[in-house]
Amino acid sequence: MRKIFAAAAVLSITASGAMAGGYTAPVVEAEPVVVKGNSSSNAGILIPALLLVGIAVAASSN
């Protein structure tokens, strides 16, 4: 009978230690997302377009 009480005591001590903290969900951090947006002013097209408009205005004034 003594062995049963000793085994029960050992099991109750180890079980309470395992349950002491309770359950906490793991924290998973999301990776940062980098969004590459297009610029609204594209100088590669804007400067030649203005140059063509300037040439057309100069040609029409003659």
C-alpha positions in Angstrom: 0.0 0.0 0.0 2.9 2.3 0.8 4.3 1.8 -2.8 1.0 3.0 -4.3 0.9 6.1 -2.2 4.6 6.9 -3.0 3.9 6.4 -6.7 0.8 8.6 -6.5 2.8 11.3 -4.7 5.6 11.2 -7.3 3.1 11.4 -10.2 1.2 14.3 -8.7 4.3 16.3 -8.1 5.6 15.8 -11.6 2.2 16.4 -13.2 1.7 19.7 -11.4 5.1 20.9 -12.5 4.3 20.2 -16.1 1.0 22.0 -16.0 2.2 25.0 -14.0 2.6 27.4 -16.9 -0.5 26.5 -18.9 -0.7 26.7 -22.6 0.5 29.8 -24.5 0.2 30.0 -28.3 3.5 30.5 -30.1 4.1 34.0 -31.5 4.8 33.9 -35.2 6.0 37.2 -36.7 5.0 38.0 -40.3 7.7 38.8 -42.8 7.8 42.4 -44.0 6.3 42.9 -47.4 8.1 45.4 -49.8 5.9 46.9 -52.5 7.6 48.4 -55.4 5.4 51.1 -56.9 5.7 52.9 -60.2 6.5 56.6 -60.2 3.7 58.9 -61.5 6.2 61.1 -63.4 8.5 59.2 -65.8 11.2 61.6 -66.9 12.3 59.1 -69.6 9.1 59.8 -71.6 8.3 63.4 -70.4 11.5 65.1 -71.7 11.3 63.8 -75.2 7.6 64.5 -75.4 8.2 68.1 -74.3 11.0 68.4 -76.9 8.6 67.2 -79.7 6.0 69.7 -78.6 8.6 72.5 -78.6 9.7 71.5 -82.1 6.2 71.4 -83.4 5.4 74.9 -82.0 8.6 76.3 -83.5 7.8 74.7 -86.9 4.2 76.0 -86.9 5.2 79.6 -86.2 7.2 79.9 -89.5 
